[in-house]
Amino acid sequence: MKETYLEERGSVEIYDCCDILVVGSGAAGHSAAIAAARAGCRNIVLMERYGYSGGDATGGYVIMVPNLSWYDKSFVRGLQEEWFTRLEKIPGAVRAPALSDIGSQDPLLIDAWKAIHDCVSRGGYGGAKPSCLVRAVYFEPNQLKIEMDKMLLEHQDSIRVLYHCWGAKPMMEGNTVTGVFFESKEGRKAIRAKIVIDATGDGDLFSQTGAPFSSLADGNTRSSTTALVWRIGGINWDLFEEWKRTRPQAAAALRSQISTVAGFRAMPLPTNQNDMCWINNWHPDMDCTKIEDQTKTEMETRATMRDVLAYLKEAVPMAFRDAYLYDIAPQLGCRCSRRLKGEYIMTANDFAFAKQHDDVIAWHSTICQINDCGPVEIPYRAILPQKVDGLLCPGRHMSADDVAIDWLNLIPQCVGTGQAAGVAAAVAVADGTTARTVDIRKVQDILCDQDVPLPRNPKTDPSYTQCCEEHQYGLYTDLAKQAKAAAEGKGDDLSQYRQW
């Protein structure tokens, strides 16, 4: 048994009271606060443990946002697209196919963008469709930090920002969350709220409320890994891509050798500028809520950076001869840990059968191969905890099983579910209802007004649904056909397809 210490009880100062308290200002939390303010709430507190917003996008240097479009339609819009329309006004801050070009099969444009990972579709799985341009955006994280602050300042009459504050524990009255205890340089304090949004990414709050949740994702998926991203300057990415195209065998060997040098899987990826790349990495079987795994990821990655850089300079001198360590992400790259078991748990079935939900809050093209990255409906129930009231849980800890989470915990889905949570909280406060009894039709209408396409909503351009119907919701892939056959013969169970 571990030794314990009985903490002395005492009073805790109520630092503030608000209508909506958002804990975590990453992609989900920042979006929730902005969306709530734009939906009319004027009493919002946004709490963040670091000194900036953006989470993995700005602090973890996950500086590419993938699959925002499908064929010629921009499905992931709202606040996610606003990030980039704002950043595009800053020279060099964004690199991506233009919205007007998505879906293009122009062979010259496709050839030009092939050097930039995921900006060209992979031609469908099994060659089911021709390659086309995809809205995948590379951005400068420090410029996004500035822009996210600007967005908050535009709503400073509604949002009070508390940086350097760690939401530590929920305040509870029975099964209802009524606020949060937090830690800061000023000590332990508390904030009361009508609705709390847990946007911590790791379920730091809902895991203490009695709401059901799951642990680490399936060990064979991307989500069971951690990372510490770093950037290399002084390179020439165009020359590197030319080298890879003309020496495919050497390029394949390089991918393997970089991982050998590092001791874990690692890969150089493009950035928003030609003279810089980022090194993404995947430390297997790591849980980003464990002190030991967090520490190991940080120290092991930094310990190998010089070796990887030296190897790239020697192996591909035409592109890396003058390369140097530019910077290291200020925070650990987390992919998955605790996952909510919400009122609805998303599975591979949602992707394999184009399931429809009356409470849909996001309709996103994703990275799932089953439906060729086609749109999937994310229901409100996937961010609504079981058994606990007064709480919403958007972001990468949303309710999904240990396979589906791999396609749902990326930045776009964090932004989308966060935006929906903010609108839902604002509607509930305004109507005097709760997060559980909120008028979902009103929430959906406001989301559409905030530039979020939703299926079956009269405010959404019908060409989006036409696109899905024309292309069978992506269910022309061999994987989708296998899933249908399995369901018809064995019931609606895709657990045997974890290798997807």
N, C-alpha and C positions, 0 to 999 in steps of 0.2 A: 504494500500500500504506500502511496506517495504521502509525504509529510504535508500537513495542512496547517494553515494559520487562520484563526478566527478574527476576521476583520471587525474593528470597532464600528458600530453603527453611529451615524450622525446625520444631520440635516444636509440637504443639497440645495443650493441656490437655484431658483428657476430663472434662468438667464433671459428667456424670451418666451412669448406665446404667439402662435401663428395658426392660420387655417391649414396650410400645407407645409410640411417639413420634408425636404428631400435630402437624404443622406447619401453622399457620394456625387461628385460633379464630373463623372466620366461621361461617355457618350450618352448613356441612358439618363443619368441624373440631370445633367445640364439641359438636355432636351425636355425633360419633364418640367423643370422650372420655367423655361422659356415658354413652352406650350401652355402651361397653366396660367401664366401672366397674360398671354395673348387670348386666352379663353375667358379672361375677365377677373381672375382672382387677384386681389391686391394685398394679400398678406401671406407671403411665401418666404421661408427661410431655406437657403441652400447651404449645406454643410459639406466641406471637403477636407480630407486629411492632409493633402499637399497644398502648395501655394498657387495652384493653377487648375484650370478645368481641362477636361479631355481624356483623363485616364490613360488607357493603353494607346490611344491615338496620338496624344501629345507627349506623354511621359514615358510610355513604353515604346515609342517610335514604331508603332504599327502604321506605317506611313503610306499604305495603299488600301483603298476601300474597293472591294471587288463586286462585280456582277450587279450593277445598279440598273441594268437594262436587260431586256429579252427581246430578240428580234429588233424591231424598230420602235419599241415602246420603253419609256423610262418609268419603270414600275416603282423604284425606290426614290421617292421625291420628298416633299415636306422639308423638315429641318436638315435632313441629310444632304439633299441637293443644295439647300441654302448655304451650307458650309462652303461649297465649291463655287457657287455663283458669286459669293462675296470674295473669296480668295482669288478668283480669276482676275479681279481688278488690280491685284498686286503683281507686278512683273516677276515672273519666274516661280511664283508660289505654287502653281498647279500644272500638272502634266497629264493630259487625258484626251481621248477622242471627244470632239465636241458633241453636244446633245443633238445637233442637227445632222451628225454623221452616223449616229448609232444605227446598227442594222445594215449599214452599207456593205456591199460585196465588191466594191471597187478593188480590183487586184492590186493597184498601186498603193492605195491607202492601207490595205491589209498587209502588204509587204512592208510598208513603212512602220506600221505599229506592231508587227510581230516581235520586234526586239524588246517590247515593253510587256512584261508578263501579264497575261489575262486581259489585255486590251483587245484581243481577237478571240472569238469563240473557238472552241476546239472542234467545230464541225459536227457537233452532235456526237453522241456515243454510239459507235457502230456506223459512223458516216451518215447519220440520219438527216443532216441538214448541211447546207454549205456554210463555210466560215463567214463571219461578219464582224463588224466592229462592235465592241461592247463598252459601255460607260464604266470603266474602271479607272479610279482617280489616284494619282500619286501627288502628295502634297508636302510642303515644308511644315514640320510640326510646330516650330516656334512661331511661325506666322499664324497658325491655327490657334495657338494659345492666346495670342493678342486678339484675334477676331472673336474668340469665344468670350473673352472679357468684355469686348465691345458690345456683344449681344446682351450680356447681363446688364451693362451700364445703361443700355437703351431702355431697360425695364427696372431701373433702380427705384422707381416709385412703388414697385410691387415686390421686388426680390431683394432680400437682405442676404448678402454673401458672407459666409464665415469660413475663410480658408484656415488651414492649420488647426482644424478641429476634427477629432476622431469620434464618430458615433460608436459608443461602446456597448450600450445595453438598452433594450426597449423598456419604456415605462408601461406597465400593464394594469388594467382594472378588469379583473376576470379574464375573459378571452379577447379583450379589446386593447389595442395599442393606443396609448394616449400621449405619447411623447417619446423622447430619447434622452438618456444620460450620455454626456460626451466628455472627453478629456481634451485639455489644451494647456498651453503655458499658464493659463489663469487657474488651472486646477479642474476638479470635477464639478460640472454644472449640469443643468437639465433644461430641455425645451419642451413645452407642451404644444400639442397640435391636434387638430380635428382629424387629419389624415396624414399618415407617415408613408413615404415612398422609400423603400429599401433599394437603393441603387448602388450598393457597395460592390456588386459583382460576385461576391463570395457568400452572400446571404448572411453577413455578419449579424444582422438583426433578426431576420425571420427564423434563423436557426436557434434563437433563444426564446421564441414565443410559444413553442409547443406545436407550431405548424409542421406537418410532415415534410421531410426533405430527403434527398439522396446524396450520396457522397461522390467521389471521383468518377469521371466518365470511363467508358469501356477502354481497357488498356491498349487496344489495337487502333485507337483513333488519335487524331491530332490533338484532341482536347485533353488527353492525359499527359501532355508535355508542358514544360515551362520554357522560358527564353529570357535572355538579356540581349537586346538588340544593340548593335554598334554600327557606326558609319565610317566609311573609308573615303577620303577626299583625294584629289589629284589623279583621278583615273580618266579613262576615255571609254564610256560604256558602248558607244557605237563601234569602236574598234574591237571591244570584247565580243560583241554580238557577231561581228564579221568573222572573228577568229572561231567562234562556236559554229557558225554556219559552214565554214570551209574546212573545219577539222572536227566533225561530229564524234569520231572515236576519242579524240583527245578531250573533247568537251565532256563526254560521258565519264572518262577517267578522272577528270578534274572534280566533278561532283562527288565522286567516291573518295578521292584523296583529301579533299577539304575536310570531310567528316572524319577521316582517319587522323589527320593532323589535329583536329579539334578534340577528338575523343567522343563526339556526339554529332548528330546530323546538323549540318550547317550549309548555308547557301547564300551567295551574293545575289541581290535583287536590285533592280533599277530604282532610281528616285526621281524627283521632279527636275533634276538637272543632270546633264551628261557627265559632269566631272565628279560625280559622287555616286556611291552605291551603299546599300545597307546589308548587313549580314544578319539574316534571320537564322534562328537555331531552334532545335527541338530536343530538350532533355527528357528522356522517356521516364514514365512511371513516377511523375512528380506531382505533388499536391501543393498548390500555392497557398494553402492555409496552414501548412506545417513549417515551423521555424527552421527545422533541419533542411528541408527541401528548398526553401527560399534561399537560405544562406549558401547551400551547395551550388545552386544555379548561378548565383551572382559570382561567387569566387572562382568556380571552375571555368566560367565563360571568360572572365577577365584574365585568368591565368593562361589562356590559349590565344588571346587576340594577337599578340606579337608574332607568334608562330604562324598563325593563319595568314597574317599580312605578309610576312616574309616569304611564305610559300607562293602566294599569288604573284608577288613581284618576280619571283624566279621562274614560275611556270608559265605566266602569260605577260612577259615584259612589254609587249607592244601596247598593252592596255593599262598595266599596273606599275610600270617602271618608276614613276614618280609618286606612287601612292603613299598615303600616310594616315594614321589614325586621326579621324576628324573629331568624333565625340562618342560617348557612351550614353545610352538611354538612362535618364535619372531614376527610372523605376523598373522593377521586374515585370517581364511580360507574362501575364497570367491568362490561361485559356479556359480552365474549368476547375471547379472544386465542388462546393456544395451546389445542389440543384433543387429548386423548389418542386415539391409534389403538389401542384396546384389543383384547382377544380377541373382542369383538363391537362392531360399529359400528352404532349406531341410525340409522335413516333414516325417511323418510316412510312406507315400507312398514309399519313397526311400528304406525303410527297408522291407515293405510288398510286393513289386513287383520287387525287385532286379533291380532297374533302372540302366541303363547304360548311361554314360556321355562321350562324345568325349573329354572333357577337364578334365578327371579324374586326380587328383593329389595325391590321397591317397586311398588305398583299404584296409579298416580296419575291422577286427573283433572288435565288440563293446560289450556293455552290454545290447543290446536290446533283449527283450524276443520275439518279433514278429518273428524274423528270427533266433531264437535260438543262438543269439550272432554271427551269421555268418557275412561274409565280406559285407560291404556297400561301394559304390563308392562316394567319396567326390569330387565334381567338383571345378575347379579353380574359377568359377563364385561365389562360396559361400564365397570367401574371397575378392571379387572384389566389391567395393561399387558402387552404382548407382550415377550418376550425377557428381561424383568427380573424377578427374584424379590425377596421381602421388601418389596414395595411395593403399596399400594392408593391409588387416585386418585379419590375421590368429589368431588362439587361441580360447579361450572359449567364445569369443563374436562373433564367426563366424555366418554366415547367416543361421539361422534355426528357425522354428516356436517354440512356447512356449511348445510343447511336445517333438519334436525331439531333441531339445537342450539338454535334459536330458541325451541323449545317446552320445552326441558329444562334451561335454565340459570337458571331462576328459583329463588327462595328455597325453595319447598316441595321441589323436586327435590334441592336442595343438602342440606336437612335429611334427606330420605329416604335418599339414597345415603350420606350421612355416618353416619347411625344404623346402616345396614347394614354399612358398613366397620368401625365400632367393634365391632359384635357379631362379625363374621367374624374380626377380629384377636384378640379375646378367646378365641374358640373355638379358633383355631389355636394360640395360646400354651398354652392349657390342655391340648389334646390332643397337643401336640408335633408338630403338622403345620406346614404353611406356608400363606401366603395363597393359593397356587395349588392346594394339595391339601386345603384345609379341607373339612370335612363340611358341605356346603351345606344338607342337610336339618336338621341341628342348628341352623345359623344361622337358617333360616326359622322353625323352631319358637320360638326365643328372640325373634325379631322379633315374632311373633304374641303372645307373652307380654308384649311391650313395647307392645302396643296398635297394631300395624301389621297391617292387613288384607292377606292375601296369597291369591291365587286357588289353588284346589285344595288348600288346607291345611285339615285337619280342625278346626283351632283357630279358623278364620275363620267368622263368621256366614254361613251359606249364602245369606242374603237379599241379600248383595252380588253374588254370581254371578247370582242370580235377577234382580236389577235390570239387570245388563248384558245378560242374555239377552233379557229382556222388551223392552229398548230397543235391541236389535241392536248393542250395543257402540258406538252412535252412528254406525253405518255407513249410516244412512238419508239422509245429506246428498248433495247433487248432486256435491260434490267426491269423496266416497267412491265413488259410482257411476261417475264418470269414471275414477277410479283403477282400479277393477275391470275396466272395459272396456279400459283401456289395457294392463293386465297380461295379459288374455286374448288381446289382439291382438298385443301387441309384447313380451311377456315381462314379468317382474316388475321393471320399471324406471320410476320416477316422476321421473326427473331433469328431464323437460320441464315439470314442474309447480312450478318454483321460485317462480313468482309467488304461490303459496299463502302 
